[in-house]
């Protein structure tokens, strides 16, 4: 495994010494946020994790290896040259490693990398899910499969608003992924703090989340857990407003035949343009908030 896994010394030492480590995805840096906001957000997330006493580990594919814990210069390169990085899901990691190409890991790719490195908690913005018009496209994100296969707890603000949230929740249930709301009774809608879809389970503290992780590990649970954390209320956007723009963006994507891996970045870019940066502001806010919560859960886990 060492042939394909390149762990930053600080990450390696933390894992060996049973210290908290948080895996952070790299796709949002390469493909999700514009430069320089992408780099600034990543650095702020890293700092938030460190202030909570945890070690941040941004994950990406570099020189034919899974790099777990990017250096500052590697982060800068990723942020500045994101278009040159392939978007890598879990099932594609082996393909891109064999080619030695650079890759930014999606949520599923990051979950897989975290699992291989022995990291139990991952933070992201929003997971992928079941796309709208799925009956026509059958477009379902690998993130949901990875959550069901690898024992990693993921902190996210629900699923991206461009998706069918109801079907995403149904699919998570079908795949046996426990979904728990952090101080919320409703599934977050990414830019919006709540959707109309209720959750059966909710948590009141990071310590409660940490205890749940421990219990599942002691039971030998083979899959992951999903903790959904709403975007901070002051940055939350109206779901009705966002959904109207998503509908417009989907129509435009259909006309231009944009699909597959290109669809999500296209839709998010359109949303940011149409909301004059309000979506970008919310996205940055929720990313930092999720990194902070993940670090607090990890700290509680090891206390």
C-alpha positions as YAML, in Angstrom:
chain: A
units: angstrom
residues:
- id: 1
  name: UNK
  ca: [0.00, 0.00, 0.00]
- id: 2
  name: UNK
  ca: [2.91, 2.39, 0.72]
- id: 3
  name: UNK
  ca: [3.60, 2.35, -3.00]
- id: 4
  name: UNK
  ca: [0.34, 4.20, -3.63]
- id: 5
  name: UNK
  ca: [-0.18, 6.10, -0.37]
- id: 6
  name: UNK
  ca: [1.84, 9.22, 0.43]
- id: 7
  name: UNK
  ca: [0.94, 10.57, 3.86]
- id: 8
  name: UNK
  ca: [2.22, 13.89, 5.13]
- id: 9
  name: UNK
  ca: [4.45, 13.25, 8.18]
- id: 10
  name: UNK
  ca: [2.12, 15.23, 10.48]
- id: 11
  name: UNK
  ca: [-0.86, 13.17, 9.30]
- id: 12
  name: UNK
  ca: [1.05, 9.90, 9.67]
- id: 13
  name: UNK
  ca: [2.24, 10.74, 13.18]
- id: 14
  name: UNK
  ca: [-1.25, 11.78, 14.27]
- id: 15
  name: UNK
  ca: [-2.75, 8.51, 13.03]
- id: 16
  name: UNK
  ca: [-0.01, 6.45, 14.68]
- id: 17
  name: UNK
  ca: [-0.49, 8.29, 17.97]
- id: 18
  name: UNK
  ca: [-4.32, 8.14, 17.89]
- id: 19
  name: UNK
  ca: [-4.71, 11.87, 17.43]
- id: 20
  name: UNK
  ca: [-7.63, 13.48, 15.54]
- id: 21
  name: UNK
  ca: [-7.25, 13.80, 11.76]
- id: 22
  name: UNK
  ca: [-9.78, 15.27, 9.32]
- id: 23
  name: UNK
  ca: [-9.75, 14.33, 5.64]
- id: 24
  name: UNK
  ca: [-10.70, 17.21, 3.34]
- id: 25
  name: UNK
  ca: [-11.71, 16.80, -0.29]
- id: 26
  name: UNK
  ca: [-9.79, 18.59, -3.03]
- id: 27
  name: UNK
  ca: [-12.38, 18.71, -5.80]
- id: 28
  name: UNK
  ca: [-13.97, 21.87, -4.42]
- id: 29
  name: UNK
  ca: [-10.55, 23.55, -4.64]
- id: 30
  name: UNK
  ca: [-9.88, 22.46, -8.21]
- id: 31
  name: UNK
  ca: [-13.38, 22.56, -9.66]
- id: 32
  name: UNK
  ca: [-15.88, 23.99, -7.17]
- id: 33
  name: UNK
  ca: [-14.74, 27.49, -6.23]
- id: 34
  name: UNK
  ca: [-13.08, 30.20, -8.35]
- id: 35
  name: UNK
  ca: [-9.53, 31.33, -7.73]
- id: 36
  name: UNK
  ca: [-8.40, 32.87, -5.35]
- id: 37
  name: UNK
  ca: [-11.46, 32.12, -3.18]
- id: 38
  name: UNK
  ca: [-10.72, 28.39, -3.47]
- id: 39
  name: UNK
  ca: [-7.24, 28.70, -1.97]
- id: 40
  name: UNK
  ca: [-8.29, 31.14, 0.73]
- id: 41
  name: UNK
  ca: [-11.19, 28.91, 1.76]
- id: 42
  name: UNK
  ca: [-9.00, 25.81, 1.90]
- id: 43
  name: UNK
  ca: [-6.41, 27.60, 4.05]
- id: 44
  name: UNK
  ca: [-9.12, 28.87, 6.40]
- id: 45
  name: UNK
  ca: [-10.59, 25.38, 6.72]
- id: 46
  name: UNK
  ca: [-7.15, 24.00, 7.52]
- id: 47
  name: UNK
  ca: [-6.60, 26.66, 10.17]
- id: 48
  name: UNK
  ca: [-10.01, 25.99, 11.75]
- id: 49
  name: UNK
  ca: [-9.21, 22.29, 12.00]
- id: 50
  name: UNK
  ca: [-5.82, 23.00, 13.56]
- id: 51
  name: UNK
  ca: [-7.27, 25.41, 16.12]
- id: 52
  name: UNK
  ca: [-9.51, 22.60, 17.34]
- id: 53
  name: UNK
  ca: [-6.48, 20.41, 17.91]
- id: 54
  name: UNK
  ca: [-6.93, 18.17, 14.86]
- id: 55
  name: UNK
  ca: [-4.67, 17.58, 11.87]
- id: 56
  name: UNK
  ca: [-6.08, 18.53, 8.44]
- id: 57
  name: UNK
  ca: [-5.44, 16.21, 5.50]
- id: 58
  name: UNK
  ca: [-6.41, 17.55, 2.08]
- id: 59
  name: UNK
  ca: [-6.43, 14.55, -0.25]
- id: 60
  name: UNK
  ca: [-5.49, 14.47, -3.95]
- id: 61
  name: UNK
  ca: [-3.64, 12.35, -6.51]
- id: 62
  name: UNK
  ca: [-0.07, 13.53, -7.03]
- id: 63
  name: UNK
  ca: [2.63, 11.78, -9.09]
- id: 64
  name: UNK
  ca: [0.94, 8.41, -9.11]
- id: 65
  name: UNK
  ca: [0.15, 8.34, -5.40]
- id: 66
  name: UNK
  ca: [-2.73, 9.26, -3.11]
- id: 67
  name: UNK
  ca: [-1.39, 12.27, -1.26]
- id: 68
  name: UNK
  ca: [-3.03, 12.55, 2.16]
- id: 69
  name: UNK
  ca: [-2.14, 15.99, 3.51]
- id: 70
  name: UNK
  ca: [-1.12, 18.47, 0.81]
- id: 71
  name: UNK
  ca: [1.68, 20.96, 1.47]
- id: 72
  name: UNK
  ca: [1.05, 24.70, 1.00]
- id: 73
  name: UNK
  ca: [2.78, 24.77, -2.39]
- id: 74
  name: UNK
  ca: [0.73, 21.78, -3.55]
- id: 75
  name: UNK
  ca: [-2.44, 23.53, -2.42]
- id: 76
  name: UNK
  ca: [-1.47, 26.66, -4.33]
- id: 77
  name: UNK
  ca: [-0.83, 24.64, -7.48]
- id: 78
  name: UNK
  ca: [-4.14, 22.83, -7.11]
- id: 79
  name: UNK
  ca: [-6.00, 26.10, -6.64]
- id: 80
  name: UNK
  ca: [-4.30, 27.91, -9.51]
- id: 81
  name: UNK
  ca: [-4.27, 25.03, -12.01]
- id: 82
  name: UNK
  ca: [-7.48, 23.23, -11.06]
- id: 83
  name: UNK
  ca: [-8.49, 22.80, -14.68]
- id: 84
  name: UNK
  ca: [-5.45, 20.57, -15.21]
- id: 85
  name: UNK
  ca: [-6.55, 18.18, -12.47]
- id: 86
  name: UNK
  ca: [-8.91, 15.33, -13.29]
- id: 87
  name: UNK
  ca: [-12.01, 14.97, -11.14]
- id: 88
  name: UNK
  ca: [-11.48, 11.57, -9.52]
- id: 89
  name: UNK
  ca: [-14.19, 9.43, -7.92]
- id: 90
  name: UNK
  ca: [-13.43, 6.35, -5.81]
- id: 91
  name: UNK
  ca: [-13.77, 3.84, -8.65]
- id: 92
  name: UNK
  ca: [-11.28, 5.77, -10.78]
- id: 93
  name: UNK
  ca: [-8.46, 6.10, -8.27]
- id: 94
  name: UNK
  ca: [-6.65, 3.01, -9.56]
- id: 95
  name: UNK
  ca: [-6.94, 4.14, -13.17]
- id: 96
  name: UNK
  ca: [-5.43, 7.56, -12.53]
- id: 97
  name: UNK
  ca: [-2.72, 6.19, -10.23]
- id: 98
  name: UNK
  ca: [-1.59, 3.82, -12.97]
- id: 99
  name: UNK
  ca: [-1.29, 6.75, -15.37]
- id: 100
  name: UNK
  ca: [0.45, 9.00, -12.87]
- id: 101
  name: UNK
  ca: [-1.90, 11.87, -13.66]
- id: 102
  name: UNK
  ca: [-2.91, 14.62, -11.24]
- id: 103
  name: UNK
  ca: [-6.36, 14.32, -9.73]
- id: 104
  name: UNK
  ca: [-8.64, 16.17, -7.35]
- id: 105
  name: UNK
  ca: [-10.72, 13.77, -5.29]
- id: 106
  name: UNK
  ca: [-14.49, 14.03, -5.11]
- id: 107
  name: UNK
  ca: [-16.28, 13.11, -1.90]
- id: 108
  name: UNK
  ca: [-16.20, 9.41, -2.84]
- id: 109
  name: UNK
  ca: [-12.52, 9.61, -3.78]
- id: 110
  name: UNK
  ca: [-11.72, 11.34, -0.51]
- id: 111
  name: UNK
  ca: [-13.70, 8.79, 1.50]
- id: 112
  name: UNK
  ca: [-11.71, 6.02, -0.18]
- id: 113
  name: UNK
  ca: [-8.39, 7.78, 0.46]
- id: 114
  name: UNK
  ca: [-9.35, 8.38, 4.09]
- id: 115
  name: UNK
  ca: [-10.26, 4.72, 4.51]
- id: 116
  name: UNK
  ca: [-6.92, 3.58, 3.08]
- id: 117
  name: UNK
  ca: [-5.05, 5.97, 5.36]
- id: 118
  name: UNK
  ca: [-7.00, 5.01, 8.48]
- id: 119
  name: UNK
  ca: [-8.85, 8.32, 8.87]
- id: 120
  name: UNK
  ca: [-12.34, 8.06, 10.35]
- id: 121
  name: UNK
  ca: [-13.80, 11.51, 9.65]
- id: 122
  name: UNK
  ca: [-14.11, 13.57, 6.49]
- id: 123
  name: UNK
  ca: [-15.48, 17.08, 5.90]
- id: 124
  name: UNK
  ca: [-16.94, 18.42, 2.68]
- id: 125
  name: UNK
  ca: [-19.44, 20.98, 1.44]
- id: 126
  name: UNK
  ca: [-22.26, 18.88, 0.06]
- id: 127
  name: UNK
  ca: [-22.31, 15.27, -1.06]
- id: 128
  name: UNK
  ca: [-23.36, 14.23, -4.53]
- id: 129
  name: UNK
  ca: [-26.60, 12.34, -4.88]
- id: 130
  name: UNK
  ca: [-29.47, 11.47, -7.17]
- id: 131
  name: UNK
  ca: [-29.74, 14.01, -9.97]
- id: 132
  name: UNK
  ca: [-32.98, 15.56, -11.04]
- id: 133
  name: UNK
  ca: [-34.48, 13.86, -14.09]
- id: 134
  name: UNK
  ca: [-32.82, 10.63, -12.92]
- id: 135
  name: UNK
  ca: [-35.47, 8.57, -14.73]
- id: 136
  name: UNK
  ca: [-34.05, 9.95, -17.97]
- id: 137
  name: UNK
  ca: [-30.34, 10.15, -17.14]
- id: 138
  name: UNK
  ca: [-29.91, 7.56, -14.36]
- id: 139
  name: UNK
  ca: [-27.27, 9.92, -12.96]
- id: 140
  name: UNK
  ca: [-26.51, 8.92, -9.36]
- id: 141
  name: UNK
  ca: [-23.32, 10.02, -7.64]
- id: 142
  name: UNK
  ca: [-20.73, 7.51, -6.47]
- id: 143
  name: UNK
  ca: [-20.61, 9.45, -3.20]
- id: 144
  name: UNK
  ca: [-23.66, 7.50, -2.05]
- id: 145
  name: UNK
  ca: [-22.03, 4.17, -2.88]
- id: 146
  name: UNK
  ca: [-18.78, 5.14, -1.13]
- id: 147
  name: UNK
  ca: [-20.73, 6.14, 1.97]
- id: 148
  name: UNK
  ca: [-22.23, 2.66, 2.09]
- id: 149
  name: UNK
  ca: [-18.93, 0.83, 1.52]
- id: 150
  name: UNK
  ca: [-16.25, 2.52, 3.61]
- id: 151
  name: UNK
  ca: [-16.31, 3.15, 7.39]
- id: 152
  name: UNK
  ca: [-15.78, 6.90, 7.27]
- id: 153
  name: UNK
  ca: [-18.04, 9.50, 8.91]
- id: 154
  name: UNK
  ca: [-18.76, 12.44, 6.60]
- id: 155
  name: UNK
  ca: [-19.82, 15.92, 7.69]
- id: 156
  name: UNK
  ca: [-21.68, 17.83, 4.97]
- id: 157
  name: UNK
  ca: [-24.46, 20.37, 4.48]
- id: 158
  name: UNK
  ca: [-26.70, 17.71, 3.02]
- id: 159
  name: UNK
  ca: [-26.55, 17.19, -0.72]
- id: 160
  name: UNK
  ca: [-26.04, 19.86, -3.36]
- id: 161
  name: UNK
  ca: [-29.21, 21.83, -4.10]
- id: 162
  name: UNK
  ca: [-29.00, 20.93, -7.80]
- id: 163
  name: UNK
  ca: [-29.96, 17.35, -6.90]
- id: 164
  name: UNK
  ca: [-33.21, 15.59, -6.10]
- id: 165
  name: UNK
  ca: [-32.96, 15.70, -2.31]
- id: 166
  name: UNK
  ca: [-35.93, 13.43, -1.66]
- id: 167
  name: UNK
  ca: [-34.59, 10.66, -3.88]
- id: 168
  name: UNK
  ca: [-31.09, 11.16, -2.48]
- id: 169
  name: UNK
  ca: [-32.41, 10.51, 1.02]
- id: 170
  name: UNK
  ca: [-34.34, 7.48, -0.21]
- id: 171
  name: UNK
  ca: [-31.21, 6.12, -1.89]
- id: 172
  name: UNK
  ca: [-29.13, 6.63, 1.26]
- id: 173
  name: UNK
  ca: [-31.73, 4.67, 3.22]
- id: 174
  name: UNK
  ca: [-31.73, 1.90, 0.61]
- id: 175
  name: UNK
  ca: [-27.93, 1.67, 0.80]
- id: 176
  name: UNK
  ca: [-28.05, 1.50, 4.59]
- id: 177
  name: UNK
  ca: [-26.30, 4.78, 5.32]
- id: 178
  name: UNK
  ca: [-27.27, 6.29, 8.70]
- id: 179
  name: UNK
  ca: [-28.11, 9.99, 8.26]
- id: 180
  name: UNK
  ca: [-28.16, 12.27, 11.30]
- id: 181
  name: UNK
  ca: [-28.87, 15.97, 11.52]
- id: 182
  name: UNK
  ca: [-26.65, 18.18, 13.65]
- id: 183
  name: UNK
  ca: [-28.96, 20.50, 15.59]
- id: 184
  name: UNK
  ca: [-31.56, 20.17, 12.83]
- id: 185
  name: UNK
  ca: [-34.65, 18.05, 12.22]
- id: 186
  name: UNK
  ca: [-34.57, 18.55, 8.45]
- id: 187
  name: UNK
  ca: [-32.16, 17.51, 5.71]
- id: 188
  name: UNK
  ca: [-30.12, 20.61, 4.78]
- id: 189
  name: UNK
  ca: [-30.34, 21.82, 1.19]
- id: 190
  name: UNK
  ca: [-26.73, 22.97, 0.77]
- id: 191
  name: UNK
  ca: [-27.13, 26.75, 0.28]
- id: 192
  name: UNK
  ca: [-30.36, 26.59, 2.30]
- id: 193
  name: UNK
  ca: [-30.34, 25.61, 5.96]
- id: 194
  name: UNK
  ca: [-33.30, 23.25, 5.59]
- id: 195
  name: UNK
  ca: [-35.36, 21.41, 3.02]
- id: 196
  name: UNK
  ca: [-38.89, 20.12, 3.55]
- id: 197
  name: UNK
  ca: [-37.59, 16.59, 4.18]
- id: 198
  name: UNK
  ca: [-37.56, 15.57, 7.86]
- id: 199
  name: UNK
  ca: [-34.84, 13.48, 9.48]
- id: 200
  name: UNK
  ca: [-35.57, 10.69, 11.94]
- id: 201
  name: UNK
  ca: [-32.37, 11.21, 13.91]
- id: 202
  name: UNK
  ca: [-30.64, 14.35, 15.13]
- id: 203
  name: UNK
  ca: [-27.69, 15.23, 17.35]
- id: 204
  name: UNK
  ca: [-27.27, 18.00, 19.87]
- id: 205
  name: UNK
  ca: [-23.49, 17.94, 20.29]
- id: 206
  name: UNK
  ca: [-20.22, 16.94, 18.69]
- id: 207
  name: UNK
  ca: [-19.62, 14.56, 21.59]
- id: 208
  name: UNK
  ca: [-22.84, 12.73, 20.77]
- id: 209
  name: UNK
  ca: [-21.65, 12.32, 17.19]
- id: 210
  name: UNK
  ca: [-18.29, 11.01, 18.40]
- id: 211
  name: UNK
  ca: [-19.99, 8.44, 20.62]
- id: 212
  name: UNK
  ca: [-22.12, 7.25, 17.70]
- id: 213
  name: UNK
  ca: [-18.98, 6.74, 15.59]
- id: 214
  name: UNK
  ca: [-17.42, 4.68, 18.40]
- id: 215
  name: UNK
  ca: [-20.49, 2.47, 18.77]
- id: 216
  name: UNK
  ca: [-20.66, 1.73, 15.05]
- id: 217
  name: UNK
  ca: [-16.94, 0.90, 15.04]
- id: 218
  name: UNK
  ca: [-17.34, -1.42, 18.02]
- id: 219
  name: UNK
  ca: [-20.21, -3.14, 16.23]
- id: 220
  name: UNK
  ca: [-17.98, -3.75, 13.22]
- id: 221
  name: UNK
  ca: [-20.12, -1.58, 10.93]
- id: 222
  name: UNK
  ca: [-18.62, -1.78, 7.44]
- id: 223
  name: UNK
  ca: [-20.15, 1.37, 5.96]
- id: 224
  name: UNK
  ca: [-20.01, 5.08, 6.66]
- id: 225
  name: UNK
  ca: [-22.11, 7.62, 8.51]
- id: 226
  name: UNK
  ca: [-23.48, 10.96, 7.33]
- id: 227
  name: UNK
  ca: [-23.75, 13.91, 9.70]
- id: 228
  name: UNK
  ca: [-25.60, 16.77, 8.04]
- id: 229
  name: UNK
  ca: [-24.82, 20.27, 9.27]
- id: 230
  name: UNK
  ca: [-26.87, 23.24, 7.98]
- id: 231
  name: UNK
  ca: [-25.20, 26.29, 6.46]
- id: 232
  name: UNK
  ca: [-25.01, 29.05, 9.11]
- id: 233
  name: UNK
  ca: [-28.35, 30.83, 9.23]
- id: 234
  name: UNK
  ca: [-26.90, 34.25, 8.37]
- id: 235
  name: UNK
  ca: [-25.64, 32.87, 5.04]
- id: 236
  name: UNK
  ca: [-28.63, 30.65, 4.22]
- id: 237
  name: UNK
  ca: [-30.52, 31.36, 0.99]
- id: 238
  name: UNK
  ca: [-34.19, 30.83, 0.19]
- id: 239
  name: UNK
  ca: [-34.75, 27.34, -1.30]
- id: 240
  name: UNK
  ca: [-37.55, 28.65, -3.53]
- id: 241
  name: UNK
  ca: [-35.23, 31.30, -4.96]
- id: 242
  name: UNK
  ca: [-32.40, 28.82, -5.54]
- id: 243
  name: UNK
  ca: [-34.64, 26.15, -7.06]
- id: 244
  name: UNK
  ca: [-35.96, 28.56, -9.68]
- id: 245
  name: UNK
  ca: [-32.39, 29.28, -10.79]
- id: 246
  name: UNK
  ca: [-31.50, 25.58, -10.76]
- id: 247
  name: UNK
  ca: [-34.40, 24.89, -13.13]
- id: 248
  name: UNK
  ca: [-33.07, 27.55, -15.52]
- id: 249
  name: UNK
  ca: [-29.55, 26.13, -15.28]
- id: 250
  name: UNK
  ca: [-30.74, 22.59, -16.00]
- id: 251
  name: UNK
  ca: [-32.58, 23.76, -19.10]
- id: 252
  name: UNK
  ca: [-29.43, 25.50, -20.28]
- id: 253
  name: UNK
  ca: [-27.33, 22.41, -19.57]
- id: 254
  name: UNK
  ca: [-29.73, 20.23, -21.58]
- id: 255
  name: UNK
  ca: [-29.57, 22.61, -24.54]
- id: 256
  name: UNK
  ca: [-25.77, 22.63, -24.45]
- id: 257
  name: UNK
  ca: [-25.61, 18.85, -23.86]
- id: 258
  name: UNK
  ca: [-23.61, 19.25, -20.66]
- id: 259
  name: UNK
  ca: [-23.67, 16.10, -18.55]
- id: 260
  name: UNK
  ca: [-21.58, 13.71, -16.46]
- id: 261
  name: UNK
  ca: [-18.72, 15.19, -14.47]
- id: 262
  name: UNK
  ca: [-19.11, 18.56, -16.19]
- id: 263
  name: UNK
  ca: [-22.69, 19.06, -15.04]
- id: 264
  name: UNK
  ca: [-22.21, 19.91, -11.37]
- id: 265
  name: UNK
  ca: [-19.46, 22.54, -11.91]
- id: 266
  name: UNK
  ca: [-21.56, 24.07, -14.71]
- id: 267
  name: UNK
  ca: [-24.67, 24.33, -12.54]
- id: 268
  name: UNK
  ca: [-22.79, 25.74, -9.53]
- id: 269
  name: UNK
  ca: [-21.09, 28.35, -11.71]
- id: 270
  name: UNK
  ca: [-24.45, 29.38, -13.16]
- id: 271
  name: UNK
  ca: [-25.94, 29.67, -9.67]
- id: 272
  name: UNK
  ca: [-23.10, 31.87, -8.48]
- id: 273
  name: UNK
  ca: [-23.41, 34.16, -11.49]
- id: 274
  name: UNK
  ca: [-27.18, 34.49, -11.21]
- id: 275
  name: UNK
  ca: [-27.09, 35.20, -7.46]
- id: 276
  name: UNK
  ca: [-24.28, 37.74, -7.84]
- id: 277
  name: UNK
  ca: [-21.97, 35.83, -5.53]
- id: 278
  name: UNK
  ca: [-24.48, 34.95, -2.81]
- id: 279
  name: UNK
  ca: [-24.17, 31.23, -3.56]
- id: 280
  name: UNK
  ca: [-20.38, 31.49, -3.40]
- id: 281
  name: UNK
  ca: [-20.63, 33.21, -0.03]
- id: 282
  name: UNK
  ca: [-22.92, 30.47, 1.30]
- id: 283
  name: UNK
  ca: [-20.68, 27.75, -0.13]
- id: 284
  name: UNK
  ca: [-17.60, 29.15, 1.58]
- id: 285
  name: UNK
  ca: [-19.50, 29.55, 4.84]
- id: 286
  name: UNK
  ca: [-20.76, 25.97, 4.92]
- id: 287
  name: UNK
  ca: [-17.37, 24.52, 3.95]
- id: 288
  name: UNK
  ca: [-15.69, 26.24, 6.89]
- id: 289
  name: UNK
  ca: [-18.54, 25.37, 9.23]
- id: 290
  name: UNK
  ca: [-18.35, 21.69, 8.29]
- id: 291
  name: UNK
  ca: [-14.57, 21.57, 8.75]
- id: 292
  name: UNK
  ca: [-15.02, 23.09, 12.20]
- id: 293
  name: UNK
  ca: [-17.71, 20.60, 13.21]
- id: 294
  name: UNK
  ca: [-15.71, 17.65, 11.89]
- id: 295
  name: UNK
  ca: [-12.69, 18.75, 13.93]
- id: 296
  name: UNK
  ca: [-14.81, 19.08, 17.07]
- id: 297
  name: UNK
  ca: [-16.27, 15.62, 16.55]
- id: 298
  name: UNK
  ca: [-12.77, 14.21, 16.07]
- id: 299
  name: UNK
  ca: [-11.49, 15.95, 19.18]
- id: 300
  name: UNK
  ca: [-14.42, 14.59, 21.21]
- id: 301
  name: UNK
  ca: [-13.73, 11.13, 19.81]
- id: 302
  name: UNK
  ca: [-10.19, 11.11, 21.20]
- id: 303
  name: UNK
  ca: [-10.89, 12.92, 24.50]
...
